[in-house]
């Protein structure tokens, strides 16, 4: 059975501090203390925030203090109790809360939705099986994002260099028709899922809709392949540079390890490949009137490929 839940998302820098330790650890400790259903810490590959310093893992000198994203999901009551502690930390990041239906046994016919599946790296079914089942059900696309820390059923699961990291949580983001998603979920087994309404703005170079003009904040999400190029440079890096130059407050790019789009077979990195074929997801959060400006930049850089969605994301004040 599905139930109404809340998803807490925090964007900040990996070197941000809280007391004598890192802010990322402090957030995950809060989630563990409150026994939240799940949380995942994702390390970005490029991005910038309030300080406007563009960071990227493509250059050693710019790879320090990469952006990180902390995501936690549970009932509204539990998330709001955890928020009381989270707000006590002082940092320059962005914090949002989003309504998310936990479970996906109901669907709105013809509507587009985002399904997120949370599971351990080597949990059964594995992420490749989950992606394959979504693909078989005709869901439009899916991207796997590995976590580096997090909690599962209130217990912390941290990634370590010399460990199998079997229980460290990950996220599978999937976008498609709500009915197809609902039909696929029973085939995924006993896994935690959330379902959120979205608007598909662009698919494979075709502009389909405009971002909504209401709401406190809007989120643009751009899905492209890491090898997608514009003027000889990766699309996602060009997008970050253009957004920063135009005055956007911040943006974060996350590299996937597996996924697919449309009719293409699921794929990821291969030992024999000379070029990476993994997906990259770039997230931009801003006020609706500013998001409309950033969408014009996104539209130009995704002239032939990619998927662009938007959704409303209420901000959660830090004070």
C-alpha positions in Angstrom: 0.0 0.0 0.0 1.2 3.5 -0.8 1.3 6.3 1.7 2.1 10.0 1.7 5.7 10.7 2.5 8.2 13.5 2.4 11.6 13.7 0.6 14.2 16.0 2.1 17.0 17.0 -0.3 20.1 19.1 0.7 22.7 20.5 -1.8 26.0 21.6 -0.3 29.8 21.1 -0.6 31.7 17.9 0.5 34.2 20.0 2.5 31.5 22.0 4.4 32.0 21.6 8.2 29.8 21.2 11.2 31.6 21.5 14.5 34.6 19.2 14.4 33.5 17.1 11.4 32.1 17.2 8.0 28.5 18.4 7.4 27.7 15.3 5.3 28.5 13.1 8.3 26.4 15.3 10.6 23.3 15.0 8.3 23.6 11.2 8.1 24.0 11.0 11.9 20.7 12.9 12.3 19.0 10.5 9.9 20.3 7.5 11.8 19.2 9.0 15.2 15.7 9.5 13.9 15.6 6.1 12.3 14.6 7.4 8.9 13.4 4.8 6.3 16.3 5.6 4.0 18.9 8.2 3.1 21.5 8.4 0.4 24.5 10.7 0.1 25.5 11.3 -3.6 28.8 12.8 -4.6 28.6 15.1 -7.7 31.0 15.2 -10.6 30.7 18.9 -11.2 28.7 21.9 -10.1 28.7 25.2 -8.2 26.7 26.8 -5.4 26.4 30.0 -3.4 30.1 30.8 -3.7 30.0 30.5 -7.5 33.1 28.3 -7.6 32.7 25.8 -10.4 34.1 22.4 -9.4 34.7 19.3 -11.6 36.3 15.9 -11.2 37.8 16.2 -14.7 40.6 18.5 -13.4 42.6 17.7 -10.3 42.9 21.4 -9.3 39.1 21.7 -9.4 38.2 18.4 -7.9 38.3 19.5 -4.2 35.1 20.4 -2.5 32.8 18.8 -5.2 29.1 19.2 -4.7 27.2 16.6 -2.7 23.5 15.9 -2.4 21.9 14.3 0.7 18.5 12.7 0.2 16.2 11.3 3.0 12.8 9.8 2.7 10.2 8.9 5.3 6.8 10.0 6.6 6.1 13.7 6.9 6.2 13.5 10.7 9.6 11.8 10.9 11.2 14.1 8.3 9.9 17.2 10.1 11.3 16.0 13.4 14.7 15.4 11.7 14.5 18.9 10.1 14.5 20.5 13.5 18.1 19.3 14.0 19.1 19.8 10.4 18.1 23.5 10.5 20.5 24.0 13.5 23.5 23.6 11.2 24.9 26.8 9.5 25.8 26.3 5.9 25.5 27.9 2.4 23.6 25.1 0.7 20.0 24.7 -0.4 17.4 22.6 1.3 14.1 21.5 -0.2 11.2 19.2 0.8 9.0 17.4 -1.7 5.9 15.4 -1.4 6.5 11.9 -2.5 4.2 8.9 -2.5 5.9 6.0 -0.8 4.9 3.0 -3.0 3.5 3.2 -6.5 0.4 1.1 -6.5 -1.8 4.0 -7.7 -1.3 5.9 -10.9 -2.9 8.7 -12.9 -3.5 7.5 -16.4 -1.6 9.5 -19.0 0.4 11.5 -16.5 4.2 11.5 -16.4 5.9 10.6 -13.1 9.3 10.1 -11.6 9.9 6.8 -9.8 12.8 6.5 -7.4 13.9 3.0 -6.2 16.1 2.8 -3.1 18.2 -0.3 -2.6 21.7 -1.6 -1.5 24.4 -2.0 -4.1 24.2 -5.8 -4.1 20.7 -6.2 -2.8 18.4 -8.5 -4.7 17.0 -7.6 -7.1 20.2 -5.7 -8.1 20.1 -2.4 -9.8 20.7 -3.9 -13.3 17.7 -6.2 -12.8 15.6 -3.2 -11.7 16.6 -1.2 -14.7 15.9 -4.2 -17.0 12.4 -4.7 -15.6 11.6 -1.0 -16.0 12.9 -1.2 -19.6 10.8 -4.3 -20.3 7.7 -2.5 -19.0 8.2 0.3 -21.5 9.2 3.0 -18.9 10.9 5.8 -20.8 14.2 5.9 -19.0 16.2 5.1 -15.9 19.5 6.2 -14.3 21.4 4.5 -11.4 23.2 6.8 -9.0 25.5 5.2 -6.4 25.6 6.5 -2.9 28.7 6.9 -0.8 26.9 6.9 2.5 23.4 6.6 3.9 21.0 4.8 6.1 18.8 1.8 5.5 15.9 1.2 8.0 17.7 3.7 10.4 21.0 2.0 10.3 24.1 3.7 8.7 25.8 2.1 5.7 29.0 3.9 4.8 31.1 3.1 1.7 34.7 2.1 2.4 37.7 1.5 0.1 38.5 -2.0 1.4 35.0 -3.4 1.7 32.3 -4.9 -0.6 29.9 -2.0 0.3 27.0 -4.4 -0.4 24.6 -2.5 1.8 25.5 1.1 0.9 22.3 2.5 -0.6 21.8 3.7 -4.2 19.0 5.3 -6.1 17.4 4.4 -9.5 15.7 7.4 -11.0 13.1 6.5 -13.6 10.9 8.8 -15.7 7.8 7.7 -17.7 4.1 7.2 -18.0 2.5 6.7 -14.5 0.6 3.6 -15.7 3.7 1.9 -17.1 5.5 2.7 -13.9 2.7 1.3 -11.7 2.7 -1.9 -13.8 6.5 -2.3 -13.4 6.7 -1.8 -9.6 5.2 -5.2 -8.6 8.0 -6.8 -10.7 10.7 -5.1 -8.7 10.2 -7.1 -5.5 10.2 -5.8 -2.0 12.0 -2.5 -2.5 11.4 1.0 -1.3 10.0 3.3 -3.9 8.7 6.9 -4.1 6.5 8.4 -6.9 6.4 12.1 -7.8 4.5 14.0 -10.4 6.7 15.8 -13.0 6.3 17.7 -16.3 8.4 16.5 -19.3 9.6 19.6 -21.1 11.8 18.1 -23.7 12.7 14.6 -25.1 15.2 13.8 -27.8 15.5 17.3 -29.0 11.7 17.9 -29.2 10.3 20.7 -27.0 7.1 19.5 -25.4 6.1 21.9 -22.7 7.2 25.0 -20.7 8.2 25.1 -17.0 5.4 25.9 -14.6 5.2 29.6 -13.7 3.9 29.1 -10.1 5.2 27.6 -6.9 8.0 28.8 -4.5 10.7 26.9 -6.4 11.0 24.8 -9.5 13.5 22.1 -10.3 14.9 21.5 -13.7 16.5 18.1 -14.2 18.5 17.4 -17.4 19.4 13.8 -18.3 22.1 13.4 -21.0 24.9 10.9 -21.8 28.4 11.9 -20.5 29.7 11.6 -24.0 27.1 14.0 -25.4 29.0 17.0 -26.8 28.3 20.7 -27.7 31.0 22.7 -29.5 33.5 20.0 -28.6 32.8 19.9 -24.9 30.6 17.7 -22.7 27.0 19.1 -22.6 26.7 18.9 -18.9 29.9 21.0 -18.4 28.8 23.5 -21.0 25.5 23.8 -19.2 27.1 24.5 -15.8 29.4 27.1 -17.3 26.6 28.9 -19.2 24.3 28.8 -16.2 27.0 30.3 -13.9 27.8 33.0 -16.4 24.1 33.9 -16.8 23.7 34.3 -13.0 22.0 31.0 -12.0 22.4 30.5 -8.2 23.7 27.0 -8.5 23.6 23.6 -10.3 24.8 20.1 -9.6 25.7 17.2 -12.0 25.6 13.6 -10.9 27.2 10.8 -12.9 25.2 7.5 -13.2 26.7 4.1 -13.5 24.0 2.4 -15.5 20.8 3.2 -17.3 19.0 3.7 -20.6 16.8 6.1 -22.5 13.9 5.2 -24.9 14.4 2.0 -26.9 18.1 1.7 -26.2 19.2 -1.3 -24.2 20.4 -0.6 -20.7 24.1 0.1 -20.6 27.0 1.6 -18.6 30.8 1.6 -18.4 32.6 -1.3 -20.0 36.3 -2.3 -19.7 36.7 -2.2 -23.5 35.2 1.2 -24.1 37.3 4.2 -25.0 34.5 6.6 -24.2 32.1 6.6 -21.3 28.5 5.9 -22.1 27.1 6.6 -18.6 24.3 9.0 -18.0 24.8 12.4 -16.2 21.9 14.1 -14.4 22.1 17.9 -13.8 19.8 19.5 -11.3 18.9 23.3 -11.2 16.7 24.7 -8.5 15.4 28.3 -8.6 12.4 30.6 -8.6 9.9 29.9 -11.5 10.7 33.2 -13.4 14.4 32.4 -13.3 13.9 28.8 -14.2 12.2 29.9 -17.5 15.5 31.7 -18.3 17.6 28.7 -17.5 15.4 26.5 -19.6 16.3 28.5 -22.7 20.0 27.7 -22.1 19.1 24.0 -21.5 17.0 24.0 -24.7 19.9 25.3 -26.8 22.4 22.7 -25.4 20.0 19.7 -25.8 19.1 20.4 -29.4 19.4 16.8 -30.5 19.4 14.5 -27.4 18.5 14.2 -23.7 15.5 14.4 -21.5 14.4 17.5 -19.5 11.8 17.6 -16.7 10.5 20.1 -14.2 8.7 19.8 -10.8 7.7 22.0 -8.0 10.0 21.8 -4.9 9.0 23.8 -1.8 12.0 25.2 0.0 12.5 24.4 3.7 13.8 27.5 5.5 17.2 27.0 7.3 16.2 29.3 10.1 
